[in-house]
Structure formats: C-alpha cells, structure tokens
Amino acid sequence: MTFAAVGRKLVKVEKDPNSLPVEREVKRFRRTLSCPLENARGTYREKTGYLLRERWPGEGWRYAEASPLGTISREEAADLKLLRSWQENQARSVRALAEHPVFGFALWCLANDGAPTDGADRRVSCSSLLPAGAGALEKMPSLLRQGYLTFKWKVGVHEAAEEIRMAEKLFSAAPAEVTFRLDANRSWSEAEARLWAGALRGAPVDYVEEPLWPGKDQEMLKLASNYPVPLALDERLRERDNGVAWWQSRNWPGFYVIKPSLSGPVDRWWKPLRAKGELSRVILSSALETAIGGRHLLKLASALPGERSHGLGVGEAFAGESPYMGLPEKANLSVSCLDETLIPTVWKEAEPL
C-alpha cells in the first residue's frame, strides 16, 4: 500500500499485492555539471544515478529516478545486485530496495506516477542557487533578470569573517524585495554561529540551514530558540529513522528542508508533518535530478500548502549538456512547464545497467 498526494493529503493507493508489472528496467546516467557544486563538504563535478521504469498490464511506462548527491552508496555492488533482482521482477527486492532512502523514493514515485495533486496545475515559486564565495555577487544580477527573488547561498566554505563581509555586500546589492537563505552544511562552530548572529540582525534572510557541526543536536535546539533569524534542518532529518518525528517531538521551531530524492517514501515525512499542521514549514530542495525526478518534485511542491519558494531553481546545472536533463531555469514552475516528451528522451540517453 502506498500514498499519493491529493489536495493537501496523501491518500491510499491500492494495488493487488500478488500482481507484478509486465516489465521492469533500470539504466544508469552520468552527467558533468556545467559549474562544479561547492559546499562545506567538498566539490561535486558530476551527477550520477539510476533511472527506473516499469509497466503494468494495460498501462504505459512509469518512470522514476534514484538520484543521490555523490555515489549511490559505498556498497554499490550490493545495490546493483538489488536493482538487477528488481529488474528481473523478484518481488522480495522491492522491500530491500525500499530500505535505502534513495531507492525508496524512486519506488514511491513509480507507485504514484500520474497521481493527482489538487486537481490544478499550480505554479510553484522557486529559489535559485548562488555560487559560494564572491561569485555570488557576479551571478545575482542575471538571476534577478530572470525573476528570482529568493537565493540560496552556501557558506562555511571560507573563513567566517571573510564570508560575513561578502554577505554584507550581497545584501546591500540586492533589491528590497529579495531574500536569502544561507546554507552552512553543518560547518559552523558555536562561536562562528554567534559571530554570524551579529551580521544577521535585520538582514533579509529567511533562515540559516544546518549551521552547527554534526552531533550538536541539543545545541541546535537551543540556538533555534534565540537566534536573529529562523534555522532550518536538512541533513539532520536523514540521520535518524523517523528523523522528522524525532525533531517534532522536541518542538523544533524552524523550517524543514527536505530533499525528497534522499528521504525515502514520501509518506514517511509527509504524514507526521501534516498531522501537526507543519507542512507549511517544508521547503523542498532539489538533488540535481533529471527531468524524470524533477517532475515528481514539482508535483509534490504543488501539493504543499502556502506560498513558500522551493529550492528547484537548478536548471542551469546541466547547461552545455543535454538541455532536458534538469528542470527549466525559471522563477516559477508548474508541471506543465516540463515537456513530458522529454521523459523517454532522458531514458533513451542513459546507459544500460
């Protein structure tokens, strides 16, 4: 049994548990990024992952994507064995694959492909990603001309004092209606967080994402209760089983930045957040998916309440490569923005498993 987004709810989708698809196939893709993605953990120069598709009796192909940042896992040989078992229609492989968050999301997408959201093709506001460091100032004007009003900026790449000076210049150069989201990728010490606090008072910042080092969960809770801007969780949500519920039980006051492609079946995080009326504090974030994964992200974003900007403005990541590999680079997106005919084209260009 799975769940599909309908309106602001996930409803049960029933399938005969004894039935199997007619066909299952897997391919692998690899694409060089047009500009290396730099954050506190390192630099990514390419995007790799798997594409899955299956076809049930009387239906067309359904497509999904297993799309990590970096490699699938350290045990890639075991992953390949599982994928081949799934491709060979071995029912037991579904449960084993679903235990891996990246594959769990792909299986959820296959089960819910084409499921309605709220019955309308709702447009979703998108934030765009600025380069780390001083390159943000050079990049921002062109993104402003494209209509973006929210920008995510990676910090923790350079010394804190140097980045604070950059931030002040960036904030000053932006129009009044623009806001920023700083993503520290858990690179700040508590002393650095305090240093940044002075620079963030009155700044046009929606939130700071994952400021403190790994293992500093209690310190994160304390900091979030008394910081000049809200804080947001990302990696910490995926460190524990039922990570969203764990932070909810501790009355997390900030945002939940969720990368669906890395977070397993959607109902795992959607249901507890909906139960407490916290879906409006969800920001969806791309893991640089192809058009196949991007389509599912757009559908989820359109089903969320509120008018938040989601981190889906990453279309330039594949510029110079196949133009259909990512979502279109637009400040506002809807499912209709994505040319559905490109889905099988993305599949065709991928390599056989």
C-alpha positions as MATLAB code, in Angstrom:
seq = 'MTFAAVGRKLVKVEKDPNSLPVEREVKRFRRTLSCPLENARGTYREKTGYLLRERWPGEGWRYAEASPLGTISREEAADLKLLRSWQENQARSVRALAEHPVFGFALWCLANDGAPTDGADRRVSCSSLLPAGAGALEKMPSLLRQGYLTFKWKVGVHEAAEEIRMAEKLFSAAPAEVTFRLDANRSWSEAEARLWAGALRGAPVDYVEEPLWPGKDQEMLKLASNYPVPLALDERLRERDNGVAWWQSRNWPGFYVIKPSLSGPVDRWWKPLRAKGELSRVILSSALETAIGGRHLLKLASALPGERSHGLGVGEAFAGESPYMGLPEKANLSVSCLDETLIPTVWKEAEPL';
ca = [
       0.000    0.000    0.000;
       1.338    3.446   -0.896;
       0.142    7.019   -0.648;
      -0.474    9.635   -3.344;
      -0.789   13.400   -2.936;
      -4.362   14.573   -3.420;
      -5.018   18.154   -2.451;
      -3.109   18.631    0.800;
      -3.500   14.973    1.784;
      -1.853   11.679    0.940;
      -4.480    9.098    0.071;
      -4.002    5.346   -0.096;
      -3.319    3.799   -3.475;
      -4.294    0.148   -3.584;
      -2.604   -2.429   -5.803;
      -3.055   -6.146   -5.836;
      -0.098   -7.314   -3.667;
       0.116  -10.538   -5.673;
       0.386   -8.839   -9.052;
       3.629   -7.845  -10.717;
       4.416   -5.430  -13.540;
       4.824   -6.824  -17.016;
       8.264   -5.231  -17.362;
      10.880   -3.505  -15.227;
      14.053   -1.840  -16.477;
      16.973    0.076  -14.958;
      19.556    2.378  -16.523;
      22.437    4.440  -15.196;
      23.109    8.088  -16.029;
      26.158   10.288  -15.603;
      26.319   13.986  -16.480;
      29.059   16.570  -15.958;
      27.824   19.650  -14.119;
      28.215   22.896  -16.045;
      29.640   24.512  -12.922;
      31.064   22.453  -10.034;
      28.826   22.474   -6.967;
      30.871   23.643   -3.988;
      29.852   23.424   -0.344;
      31.413   22.767    3.050;
      31.643   19.014    2.332;
      33.540   19.341   -0.938;
      33.095   19.874   -4.659;
      30.836   17.871   -6.981;
      31.740   17.910  -10.668;
      29.247   15.381  -11.981;
      25.854   13.920  -11.253;
      25.292   10.176  -11.329;
      22.312    7.993  -10.549;
      19.858    5.391  -11.770;
      16.656    5.620  -13.773;
      13.925    3.027  -13.198;
      10.813    2.288  -15.172;
       8.034   -0.282  -15.050;
       4.889   -1.087  -16.972;
       1.720   -2.690  -15.608;
      -0.910   -4.502  -17.668;
      -2.955   -2.028  -19.696;
      -0.770    0.966  -18.705;
       2.127    2.881  -20.213;
       5.628    3.156  -18.794;
       6.119    4.779  -15.406;
       9.499    6.447  -14.756;
      11.414    7.245  -11.571;
      14.904    8.252  -10.539;
      17.309    7.190   -7.795;
      19.228   10.420   -7.537;
      21.803   10.896   -4.760;
      24.392   13.641   -4.467;
      27.646   11.772   -4.931;
      27.616    7.990   -5.249;
      24.634    5.741   -4.526;
      26.420    4.117   -1.574;
      29.692    2.565   -0.540;
      28.228   -0.832   -1.311;
      27.398   -0.127   -4.954;
      27.884   -3.792   -5.909;
      25.137   -4.763   -3.449;
      22.918   -2.003   -4.844;
      23.452   -3.281   -8.373;
      22.534   -6.792   -7.285;
      19.300   -5.480   -5.759;
      18.492   -3.435   -8.851;
      19.016   -6.447  -11.098;
      16.723   -8.506   -8.851;
      14.095   -5.776   -9.093;
      14.546   -5.644  -12.873;
      14.022   -9.397  -13.018;
      10.668   -8.933  -11.241;
      11.657  -10.584   -7.994;
       9.062   -9.354   -5.512;
      11.346   -9.571   -2.469;
      13.677   -6.973   -3.999;
      11.063   -4.230   -3.525;
      11.230   -4.375    0.275;
      15.028   -4.485    0.261;
      15.298   -1.544   -2.136;
      12.760    0.489   -0.152;
      15.044    0.354    2.891;
      17.557    2.519    1.001;
      16.178    6.106    1.079;
      17.238    6.942   -2.473;
      15.621    3.829   -3.913;
      12.670    4.139   -1.532;
      11.735    7.465   -3.083;
      12.087    6.026   -6.593;
       9.739    3.154   -5.752;
       7.245    5.593   -4.224;
       7.324    7.623   -7.456;
       6.680    4.524   -9.552;
       3.712    3.574   -7.399;
       2.266    7.101   -7.560;
       3.148    8.181  -11.086;
       0.409   10.346  -12.550;
      -1.423   10.674   -9.227;
      -3.311   13.976   -8.967;
      -2.292   16.742   -6.594;
      -5.028   19.305   -6.047;
      -6.577   18.961   -9.485;
      -4.890   22.134  -10.749;
      -1.545   22.838  -12.354;
      -0.444   25.167   -9.560;
       2.618   27.313  -10.130;
       5.424   26.972   -7.591;
       7.801   29.771   -6.652;
      11.456   28.707   -6.875;
      14.642   29.928   -5.254;
      17.917   29.850   -7.156;
      21.352   28.734   -6.051;
      24.189   31.262   -5.912;
      27.837   30.180   -6.169;
      29.778   30.030   -2.935;
      32.040   32.966   -2.180;
      32.401   36.214   -4.099;
      30.999   34.648   -7.277;
      27.535   35.191   -5.799;
      27.753   38.928   -6.447;
      28.614   38.337  -10.101;
      25.844   35.779  -10.610;
      22.960   37.509   -8.827;
      22.165   40.205  -11.471;
      21.445   37.677  -14.228;
      19.196   35.651  -11.900;
      17.338   38.810  -10.856;
      16.627   39.485  -14.535;
      15.097   36.001  -14.745;
      12.667   36.924  -11.971;
      14.201   35.193   -8.962;
      13.545   36.865   -5.616;
      14.917   34.184   -3.254;
      18.512   32.971   -3.286;
      20.293   30.148   -1.517;
      23.948   30.847   -0.754;
      26.423   28.246    0.504;
      28.519   29.454    3.439;
      31.161   27.779    5.570;
      33.394   27.429    2.514;
      35.666   30.341    3.514;
      36.609   31.921    6.841;
      33.578   33.256    8.707;
      34.788   36.870    8.917;
      35.504   36.900    5.178;
      32.092   35.434    4.329;
      30.332   37.932    6.595;
      31.935   40.763    4.620;
      30.779   39.082    1.396;
      27.277   38.686    2.841;
      27.017   42.362    3.726;
      27.940   43.299    0.160;
      25.469   40.753   -1.223;
      22.606   42.015    0.950;
      23.362   45.626    0.059;
      23.402   44.886   -3.662;
      20.014   43.129   -3.647;
      16.671   44.897   -4.246;
      14.477   45.356   -1.185;
      12.107   42.526   -2.129;
      14.891   39.896   -2.315;
      15.549   37.412    0.495;
      18.384   34.968    1.102;
      18.809   31.527    2.614;
      22.237   30.682    3.993;
      23.274   27.028    3.930;
      26.206   26.255    6.207;
      26.083   22.480    5.678;
      26.922   21.965    9.379;
      30.229   23.794    9.099;
      29.926   26.387   11.904;
      31.178   26.108   15.432;
      29.009   27.698   18.117;
      31.459   30.617   18.194;
      31.035   31.126   14.438;
      27.260   30.979   14.805;
      27.455   33.763   17.406;
      29.728   35.775   15.110;
      27.227   35.442   12.267;
      24.335   36.383   14.579;
      25.541   39.967   14.719;
      25.598   40.209   10.927;
      22.146   38.634   10.545;
      20.167   41.007   12.774;
      17.849   42.863   10.432;
      19.282   41.090    7.372;
      16.994   39.922    4.522;
      17.480   36.245    5.445;
      14.647   33.690    5.556;
      16.687   31.179    7.542;
      20.101   29.609    8.103;
      20.215   25.954    7.130;
      22.149   23.456    9.264;
      24.603   25.870   10.901;
      26.200   23.699   13.625;
      28.567   20.754   13.417;
      27.249   17.167   13.350;
      26.330   15.843   16.769;
      25.230   19.256   18.046;
      21.501   18.484   18.100;
      20.763   19.880   21.550;
      22.808   22.964   20.738;
      20.766   23.365   17.536;
      17.528   23.332   19.522;
      18.879   25.898   21.962;
      20.237   28.110   19.180;
      16.967   27.985   17.239;
      15.045   29.353   20.224;
      17.126   32.519   20.388;
      18.663   33.450   17.034;
      18.116   36.563   14.907;
      16.680   34.503   12.030;
      14.959   31.086   11.905;
      17.042   27.949   11.494;
      16.340   25.021    9.175;
      17.088   21.299    9.302;
      18.302   19.275    6.325;
      20.923   16.576    6.883;
      19.827   16.015   10.482;
      16.408   14.915    9.268;
      18.020   11.968    7.464;
      20.399   10.887   10.223;
      17.761    9.071   12.256;
      14.940    6.694   11.471;
      11.805    8.857   11.536;
      14.008   11.934   11.820;
      11.141   14.341   11.189;
       9.098   12.847   14.039;
      12.137   13.000   16.370;
      12.574   16.733   15.814;
       8.826   17.316   16.041;
       8.788   15.620   19.450;
      11.329   18.213   20.596;
       9.211   21.110   19.302;
      11.551   22.190   16.542;
      10.551   25.814   15.804;
      12.195   26.272   12.414;
      11.935   25.003    8.852;
      12.269   21.513    7.412;
      14.346   21.465    4.222;
      13.529   18.149    2.613;
      15.259   16.615   -0.377;
      12.625   14.068   -1.389;
      15.116   12.201   -3.581;
      17.196   11.402   -0.490;
      14.402   10.938    2.049;
      12.689    7.645    1.225;
       8.964    7.136    0.615;
       7.149   10.461    0.794;
       4.553    9.362    3.359;
       7.402    8.803    5.851;
       7.796   12.574    6.315;
       4.531   13.923    4.882;
       2.213   12.145    7.331;
       3.790   13.359   10.627;
       4.169   16.920    9.337;
       0.591   17.024    8.102;
      -0.677   15.567   11.397;
       0.770   18.544   13.299;
      -0.094   21.148   10.664;
       3.556   21.754    9.806;
       3.584   21.148    6.046;
       3.672   24.917    5.530;
       7.176   24.880    7.088;
       8.504   22.446    4.471;
      10.933   23.674    1.821;
      11.556   21.126   -0.919;
      15.084   21.018   -2.267;
      16.493   19.518   -5.441;
      19.313   16.982   -5.507;
      20.018   17.972   -9.142;
      17.571   15.460  -10.573;
      16.990   14.862  -14.254;
      13.635   15.798  -15.758;
      12.340   12.421  -14.537;
      12.954   13.147  -10.861;
      12.154   16.830  -11.291;
       8.641   16.031  -12.452;
       7.892   14.239   -9.186;
       9.356   17.104   -7.141;
       7.153   19.627   -8.921;
       4.050   17.583   -8.203;
       4.930   17.363   -4.511;
       5.674   21.099   -4.319;
       2.326   21.943   -5.884;
       0.561   19.815   -3.236;
       2.167   21.628   -0.290;
       0.213   24.430    1.417;
       1.386   28.014    1.484;
       3.439   30.087   -0.906;
       6.988   29.162    0.056;
       9.763   29.295   -2.517;
      11.193   25.832   -3.054;
      14.782   25.004   -3.970;
      14.040   23.854   -7.513;
      15.775   26.600   -9.497;
      18.719   24.456  -10.565;
      18.115   24.180  -14.304;
      21.476   25.697  -15.214;
      23.312   22.823  -13.569;
      23.299   20.921  -16.854;
      23.727   23.863  -19.235;
      26.010   22.858  -22.083;
      24.869   19.271  -21.669;
      21.508   17.883  -22.734;
      19.121   20.792  -22.024;
      16.348   18.485  -20.839;
      18.376   16.888  -18.063;
      17.073   19.191  -15.333;
      14.064   21.362  -14.593;
      13.708   24.551  -16.674;
      15.520   27.527  -15.155;
      12.502   29.619  -14.164;
      11.495   31.577  -11.076;
       8.059   29.974  -11.213;
       7.410   26.405  -12.317;
       4.485   24.065  -12.774;
       4.188   20.508  -14.019;
       3.138   21.869  -17.416;
       6.493   23.679  -17.690;
       8.138   20.302  -18.159;
       7.860   18.839  -21.628;
       6.565   15.317  -20.955;
       8.048   14.077  -24.224;
      11.493   14.646  -22.758;
      10.994   11.913  -20.140;
      11.537    9.000  -22.566;
      14.352   11.003  -24.188;
      16.221   11.214  -20.879;
      15.691    7.475  -20.528;
      16.991    6.782  -24.024;
      20.261    8.651  -23.430;
      21.062    6.767  -20.211;
      23.315    3.717  -20.224;
      22.078    0.154  -19.745;
      22.713   -1.277  -16.293;
];
